[in-house]
């Protein structure tokens, strides 16, 4: 079922150029009708917390980094409904561990991480669940500069696979099991100013509640960089991919993509990259719109001083969606801004702001595209009580609405407050 919201086209135009504490994220994604709580705040506890510790537990050459955190969460709209909102308090227990093994003789390193989230809803106990994340990688550097990286990540969760791209995800939660495998080969540097690499990825997504909607994505890519100046590189990328579904109701497709761009390190404190190119996605079944369009990304990170960091991410891309079945994609345009500040030696604060808009092409019976607009912000403060003990408090607000008369279930307002305390060794 889809939600109807007023069309904010004039507002889109004005806000696209708002100052840097505002993002424009152009966002649309079809909503799945299901009754599970929309727990998009349950982002896994960052395993970087483990990496930042000293690793006091050691078994021979193996370093162990255990972690445990408890979060108390208030969500004023757990089902993401436009009205008759249901609020609840959720307790989340998050145990995790990371093992790190350097292999010095082979110039290699191996790591594996595990994290679980146990969620308990006070007023809606049937929404309780367990989510799991397993992450492993192996890196090595062979003679003559040949580098190989293998990475695999498994997720058993209700958070959509596009969550990293779309913070205010429009899909109601549904259980999925996903496996992401990526291999990257950095070729030897035979020429002084050139670097090159080859990559292959294979991603599987299994949905129990939606028969036939499980799918596999494969991608092969190559990247070439040329050092134009001391702190400026040019780059070129070619990518080819294929998406295959478990049903013939949703069309399989292939895509071709070429990109050119720059990556820079203007100063020791400023880094960034810009890529622009053209993507073609060809759907095998008739009746599906083909995608041909420009895609780009711009990312910049700046450390103003030892206490303050600022980053900007701007993206325009084409993303797959499997519902409704006669639509294959949506166009995604986005901009995020994040500001972090170290207030004291033990206290860090951050503020993130974004705007989002997704443009879904019109289907039969519609005279115009469907657009869903969202804006929001998240602010947090983290306190490192001891080297191994941390706590944090965050607030997230989001407001979204749609331009389509038949998408009334897309709009909503959301307020989420999270308090976390944990230990990482």
Residue pairs with C-beta under 8 A, 6 or more apart in sequence:
1 31
1 33
1 408
1 409
2 30
2 31
2 402
2 404
2 406
2 407
2 408
2 409
2 410
3 31
3 82
3 402
3 407
3 408
3 409
3 410
3 411
3 412
4 402
4 404
4 405
4 406
4 407
4 408
4 410
4 411
5 372
5 373
5 400
5 401
5 402
5 403
5 404
5 407
5 408
5 410
5 411
6 401
6 403
7 371
7 403
8 373
8 401
8 403
9 371
9 403
11 373
12 24
12 26
12 357
12 371
12 373
15 22
15 24
15 355
15 375
16 24
16 355
18 24
18 355
20 310
20 312
20 337
21 337
21 339
21 351
21 353
22 337
22 353
22 355
22 375
23 334
23 335
23 336
23 337
23 353
23 354
23 355
23 356
23 375
24 333
24 334
24 335
24 355
24 356
24 357
25 166
25 167
25 168
25 332
25 333
25 334
25 335
25 336
25 354
25 355
25 356
25 357
25 374
25 375
26 316
26 331
26 332
26 333
26 334
26 355
26 356
26 357
26 358
26 359
26 371
26 373
27 166
27 168
27 170
27 332
27 333
27 334
27 356
27 357
27 358
27 372
27 373
27 374
27 400
28 170
28 330
28 331
28 332
28 357
28 358
28 359
28 360
28 370
28 371
28 372
28 402
29 162
29 166
29 169
29 170
29 171
29 319
29 321
29 330
29 358
29 360
29 372
30 170
30 171
30 321
30 323
30 324
30 327
30 330
30 360
31 170
31 171
31 172
31 407
31 409
31 410
32 171
32 172
32 174
32 210
32 323
33 172
33 409
34 172
34 173
34 174
34 209
35 79
36 127
36 158
36 172
36 173
36 174
36 175
37 75
37 78
37 79
37 88
37 121
37 124
37 127
37 173
38 77
38 78
38 79
38 80
38 172
38 173
39 75
39 78
39 90
39 119
39 127
39 158
39 159
39 173
40 159
40 163
40 168
40 169
40 173
41 73
41 75
41 396
41 416
41 418
42 73
42 92
42 117
42 119
42 131
42 158
42 159
43 159
43 163
44 94
44 115
44 117
44 131
44 133
45 67
45 69
45 94
45 96
45 115
45 117
45 420
45 422
47 67
47 96
47 98
47 113
47 115
47 135
49 67
49 390
49 422
49 424
50 65
50 66
50 67
50 96
50 97
50 98
50 113
50 424
51 65
51 98
52 424
53 65
53 387
53 388
53 424
53 425
54 387
55 63
55 64
55 65
55 100
55 425
56 425
57 63
57 64
57 65
57 66
57 425
58 64
61 101
61 102
62 99
62 100
62 101
63 99
63 100
63 101
64 97
64 98
64 99
64 425
65 97
65 98
65 99
65 100
65 424
65 425
66 95
66 96
66 97
66 424
66 425
67 94
67 95
67 96
67 97
67 98
67 115
67 422
67 423
67 424
67 425
68 93
68 94
68 95
68 96
68 422
68 423
69 93
69 94
69 420
69 421
69 422
69 423
70 91
70 92
70 93
70 94
70 420
70 421
70 422
71 91
71 92
71 94
71 418
71 419
71 420
72 89
72 90
72 91
72 92
72 418
72 419
72 420
73 89
73 90
73 91
73 92
73 416
73 417
73 418
73 419
74 87
74 88
74 89
74 90
74 415
74 416
74 417
74 418
75 87
75 88
75 90
75 414
75 415
75 416
76 85
76 87
76 414
76 415
76 416
77 85
77 86
77 87
77 412
77 413
77 414
77 415
78 86
78 87
78 88
78 90
78 121
78 124
78 127
79 85
79 86
79 172
80 172
80 412
80 414
81 409
81 412
82 408
82 409
82 410
82 411
82 412
85 412
86 123
86 124
87 123
88 121
88 122
88 123
88 124
88 127
89 121
89 122
89 123
90 119
90 120
90 121
90 122
91 119
91 120
91 122
92 117
92 118
92 119
92 120
93 117
93 118
94 115
94 116
94 117
94 118
94 422
95 115
95 116
96 113
96 114
96 115
96 116
97 113
97 114
98 111
98 112
98 113
98 114
99 111
99 112
99 113
100 109
100 110
100 111
101 109
101 110
101 111
102 108
102 109
103 109
103 110
103 140
106 140
107 140
107 141
107 142
108 138
108 139
108 140
108 141
109 138
109 139
109 140
110 136
110 137
110 138
110 139
111 136
111 137
112 134
112 135
112 136
112 137
113 133
113 134
113 135
113 136
114 132
114 133
114 134
114 135
115 132
115 133
116 130
116 131
116 132
116 133
117 130
117 131
117 132
118 128
118 130
119 127
119 128
119 129
119 130
119 131
120 128
121 127
121 128
129 158
129 175
130 156
131 155
131 156
131 157
131 158
131 159
132 154
132 155
132 156
132 157
133 153
133 154
133 155
133 156
133 157
134 153
134 154
135 151
135 152
135 153
135 154
136 151
136 152
136 153
137 149
137 150
137 151
137 152
138 149
138 150
138 151
139 147
139 148
139 149
139 150
140 147
140 148
141 147
142 148
144 188
145 186
145 188
145 189
146 185
146 186
146 187
146 188
147 184
147 185
147 186
148 183
148 184
148 185
148 186
149 182
149 183
149 184
149 185
149 186
150 181
150 182
150 183
151 180
151 181
151 182
151 183
151 184
152 179
152 180
152 181
152 182
153 179
153 180
154 177
154 178
154 179
154 180
155 161
155 176
155 177
155 178
155 179
155 180
156 175
156 176
156 177
157 175
157 176
157 178
158 173
158 174
158 175
158 176
159 169
159 173
160 166
160 169
160 171
160 173
160 176
161 176
161 178
161 203
161 205
162 169
162 319
163 169
165 315
165 317
165 319
165 332
165 334
166 332
166 334
166 356
166 358
167 336
167 354
167 356
167 376
167 378
167 398
168 354
168 356
168 374
168 376
168 398
168 400
168 414
170 358
170 372
170 400
170 410
174 207
174 209
174 210
175 207
175 208
175 209
176 205
176 206
176 207
176 208
177 205
177 206
178 203
178 204
178 205
178 206
179 203
179 204
180 201
180 203
181 201
181 202
181 203
182 199
182 200
182 201
183 199
183 200
183 201
184 197
184 198
184 199
185 197
185 198
185 199
186 195
186 196
186 197
187 195
187 196
187 197
187 198
189 195
193 226
193 227
194 224
194 225
194 226
194 227
195 224
195 225
195 227
196 222
196 223
196 224
196 225
197 222
197 223
198 220
198 221
198 222
198 223
199 219
199 220
199 221
199 222
199 223
200 218
200 219
200 220
200 221
201 217
201 218
201 219
202 216
202 217
202 218
203 216
203 217
203 218
204 214
204 215
204 216
205 214
205 215
205 216
205 217
206 214
207 213
207 214
210 322
210 323
211 247
212 245
212 246
212 247
212 249
212 250
213 245
213 246
213 247
213 250
213 322
213 323
214 245
214 246
215 243
215 244
215 245
215 246
215 250
215 322
216 243
216 244
217 241
217 242
217 243
217 244
217 320
218 241
218 242
219 239
219 240
219 241
219 242
220 239
220 240
220 241
221 237
221 238
221 239
221 240
222 237
222 238
222 239
223 235
223 236
223 237
224 235
224 236
224 237
225 233
225 234
225 235
225 263
226 233
226 234
226 235
227 233
228 234
231 264
231 265
231 266
232 262
232 263
232 264
232 265
233 262
233 263
233 264
234 260
234 261
234 262
235 259
235 260
235 261
235 262
235 263
235 273
235 275
236 258
236 259
236 260
237 257
237 258
237 259
237 260
237 261
237 275
237 277
238 257
238 258
238 259
239 255
239 256
239 257
239 258
239 259
240 254
240 255
240 256
240 257
241 254
241 255
241 257
242 252
242 253
242 254
242 255
243 252
243 253
243 254
243 255
243 320
244 252
245 251
245 252
245 322
248 285
249 325
250 322
250 325
250 328
251 283
251 284
251 285
251 288
251 328
252 283
252 284
252 285
253 281
253 282
253 283
253 284
253 288
253 320
253 328
254 281
254 282
254 284
255 279
255 280
255 281
255 282
255 291
256 279
256 280
257 277
257 278
257 279
257 280
257 295
258 277
258 278
259 275
259 276
259 277
259 295
260 275
260 276
260 277
261 273
261 274
261 275
261 276
261 277
262 273
262 274
263 271
263 272
263 273
263 274
264 270
264 271
264 272
264 273
265 271
266 272
269 302
269 303
269 304
270 300
270 301
270 302
270 303
271 300
271 301
272 298
272 299
272 300
272 301
273 297
273 298
273 299
274 296
274 297
274 298
274 299
275 296
275 297
276 294
276 295
276 296
277 294
277 295
277 296
278 292
278 293
278 294
278 295
279 291
279 292
279 293
279 294
279 295
279 318
280 290
280 291
280 292
281 290
281 291
281 292
281 318
281 328
281 329
282 290
283 289
283 290
283 328
287 326
288 326
288 327
288 328
289 327
289 328
289 329
289 361
291 318
291 328
291 329
293 318
293 331
294 316
295 316
295 317
295 318
296 314
296 315
296 316
297 313
297 314
297 315
297 316
297 317
298 312
298 313
298 314
298 315
299 311
299 312
299 313
299 314
300 311
300 312
301 309
301 310
301 311
302 309
302 310
302 311
303 309
304 310
306 342
307 341
307 342
308 339
308 340
308 341
308 342
309 338
309 339
309 340
309 341
310 337
310 338
310 339
310 340
311 336
311 337
311 338
312 335
312 336
312 337
313 334
313 335
313 336
314 334
314 335
315 332
315 333
315 334
315 335
316 331
316 332
316 333
316 334
317 331
317 332
318 329
318 330
318 331
318 332
319 329
319 330
319 332
320 328
320 329
321 327
321 328
321 329
321 330
324 363
326 363
326 364
327 360
327 361
327 363
329 361
330 358
330 359
330 360
330 361
331 358
331 359
331 360
331 361
332 358
333 357
333 359
334 354
334 355
334 356
335 354
335 355
336 352
336 353
336 354
337 352
337 353
337 354
338 350
338 351
338 352
339 350
339 351
339 352
340 348
340 349
340 350
340 351
341 348
341 349
341 350
342 348
343 349
343 381
346 383
346 384
346 385
347 381
347 382
347 383
347 384
348 381
348 382
348 384
349 379
349 380
349 381
349 382
350 378
350 379
350 380
350 381
351 377
351 378
351 379
352 377
352 378
352 379
353 375
353 376
353 377
354 375
354 376
354 377
355 373
355 374
355 375
356 372
356 373
356 374
356 375
356 400
357 371
357 372
357 373
357 374
358 371
358 372
359 369
359 370
359 371
360 369
360 370
360 371
360 372
361 369
362 368
362 369
362 370
366 404
368 403
369 403
370 402
370 403
370 404
370 407
371 402
371 403
371 404
372 400
372 401
372 402
372 403
372 407
372 410
373 400
373 401
373 402
373 403
374 398
374 399
374 400
374 401
375 398
375 399
375 400
376 396
376 397
376 398
376 399
376 400
376 414
377 396
377 397
378 394
378 395
378 396
378 397
379 394
379 395
380 392
380 393
380 394
380 395
381 392
381 393
381 394
382 390
382 391
382 392
383 390
383 391
383 392
384 390
385 391
388 423
388 424
388 425
389 421
389 422
389 423
390 420
390 421
390 422
390 423
390 424
391 419
391 420
391 421
391 422
392 418
392 419
392 420
392 421
393 417
393 418
393 419
393 420
394 417
394 418
394 420
395 415
395 416
395 417
395 418
396 414
396 415
396 416
396 417
396 418
397 413
397 414
397 415
397 416
398 413
398 414
399 412
399 413
399 414
400 410
400 411
400 412
401 410
401 411
402 410
402 411
404 410
